[in-house]
Amino acid sequence: MTQLLSPGFDVSGFDSSGPEVLGARSGAAVRVVSVPAGHPYVRSVTASIAIETLPDPQPEGVPLGQWWPPAALDPDWIRGHAADADLLHIHFGTESFSEERLRATIAAARAAGWPVVFTVHDLVHPQLQDQTPYERQLDILVPAADALITLTPGAAAEIERRWGRRALVMPHPALLAAPTVDHGTVPRSDGFRVGVHLKDLRSNVAAETTVAALAAALELLAATGVDATAEVRMHRSARDSPLRERVRELCAASDRLELVEHERLDDTALAEALAALDACVLPYGHGTHSGWLELCWDLAVPVAVPEVGFYSEQHADGSIAAFVPDPDGASLASALRALLESEAATRSATGDRAAAMVRRRVQRIRVDDGVAAAHAALYRRLVDARRA
């Protein structure tokens, strides 16, 4: 299978008027069951007139509008809707089901005549501590899919190493609909303002080690004349109360850390909070790719990422620097210094930051159109091949 796109692909040769899209439009729109359909990532990659995405079926016993656990990953549902769609594309939500259920779902899709596409967002699941059940799911889904997609070359190489399958590499789409942040209202800071969002302390958030490394890194930067402080954000409702207390203690012990506890932020408040930063630190102990990183990129906020997964491959423009969260903070200090001194860096509340956001938005539109076109072309080829 040929790799279509990569984070550095030439969008001038693969846009919404290119031959891939014209080929995809040669027939009626491909009707796709995306799991889920309502996720922002999925809405973007299926934003083509050559794709018709079925709405998420409402799961039983959950609030209206909630897509998980995905009701479409059900053999009975597929059999009942076999005539309504042409293809099944699995993105998220498989962890809700057993291996037997996934095998039966794939078999039902095959019986319905649907090709199956699987986007490997996660080689290591961010919501799980014990990875064994998810690894077994990957051992089912990766070999069974008619086509595989992933987000970075490193992830594609890992998929080929583990399963002998070639995956198409298509970059993550924009998460910010438009550069809506008013930079004139963003608080200004004389020193560098770094931030880390621990959210609700989910399984892959290495909160204690990251905050300890950050406190040490800021002291190292100060010793070299770099005045930097950090905002540590955490939800009031956390999954691990003892860990929350240890984070509070670490922040109280440092004059350079400010702890901000709050409820979950809505999209606008989150964008405003990130836009106020000169750099953001990802606190992940395990994972593969990050949507949070993509939101920071949309906002032109540089990101320090841990040396796990393939975060550092999501953009190759100097806006990402990798670190190891050692207690002495040396690695993180080096990453932050590289970001703050990078030619691509912009300070918050500046015209440079606002201009960078606009430039990135223009780039995103072109790239996202290409990614949606690539999905449409892939779907059409699979459906036509199944019907031949």
Buried (B, 14 or more C-beta within 10 A) or exposed (E): EEEBBBBEBEBEEBBBEBEBBEBBBEEEBBBBBBBBBEBBBBBBBBBBEBBBBBEBBEBEEEEEEEBBBBBBBBBEBBEEBBEEBBBBBBBBBBBEBEEEBBBBBBEBBBEBBBBBBBBBBBBBBBEBEEBEEBBEBBEBBBEBBBBBBBBBBBBBBBBEEEBEBBBBBBBBBBBBEEBEBEBEEBEEBEBBBBBBBBBBBBBBBBBBBBBBBBBBBBBBBBEEEBEBBBBBBBBEEBEBEEBBEBBBEBBEEBEBBBBEBEEEBEEEEBBBBBBBBBBBBBBBBBBBBBBBBBBBBBBBBBBBBBEBBBBBBBBEEEBBBBBBBBEEBBBBBBBBBBBBEBEEBBBBBBEEBBBBBEEBBEBBBBBBBBBBBBBBBBBBBBBBEBEE
